């Protein structure tokens, strides 16, 4: 396991970037990439609302309270009489229960249904030699080939031998896994055509003699829409 890996650190820092000036550091060596099998994605479970998702509140006896809103970056929504209510991380049923509990002292006949209308938080990120690098939104379980296709497929310069998948595990640790796309496309090893999950980062480097470390550094910085400090193993 690569603890505090460069690629995920860059994304996390970009999200919470401060006003301080940028510091760019050479990436850690790609020789530390994990070669063990990629863990299988968890089985489908009840959908948990995420930041950016749009939810609709439908009150049957008090329709004047009906509303539709996006979950804010802090994970909350604003509901009349209840003020700010935590929504991110909850199922629609759990959110409805939480809102009803907060409104119980204000409304006598309280029958509420929460409907998730958009799933903006469900994204993976694809960078490198693809037609449309950047975030790819999905609402169903999609495998690697499907997501690469959604990203405009491979460019003529793309490497088929080593695609990098960056994934955070259940313990909050980051890991980088190499995937041989050529073996998937030839049908030799379809087990590498893994099901992706929200937050995964897929990097498709160019083929040839390009230095992998330098390419990862340059490509990741181009994917991030804001300037940020780059951290390696927790140090700057």
Secondary structure, 3 states (H helix, E strand, C coil): CCCCCHHHHHHHHHHCCCCCCCCCCCCCCHHHCECCCCCCCCCCCCCCCCCCCEEEEEECCCHHHCEEEECCCCCEEEECCCEEEECCCCCHHHHHHHHHHHHCCCCCCCCEEEEEEECCCCEEEEEECECCCEEEECCCCCEHHHHHHHCCCECCCEEEEEEEEEEECCCCCEEEEEECHHHHHCCCCHHHCCECCCCCEEEEEECCCCCHHHHHHHHHHHHCCCCCCCCECCEC
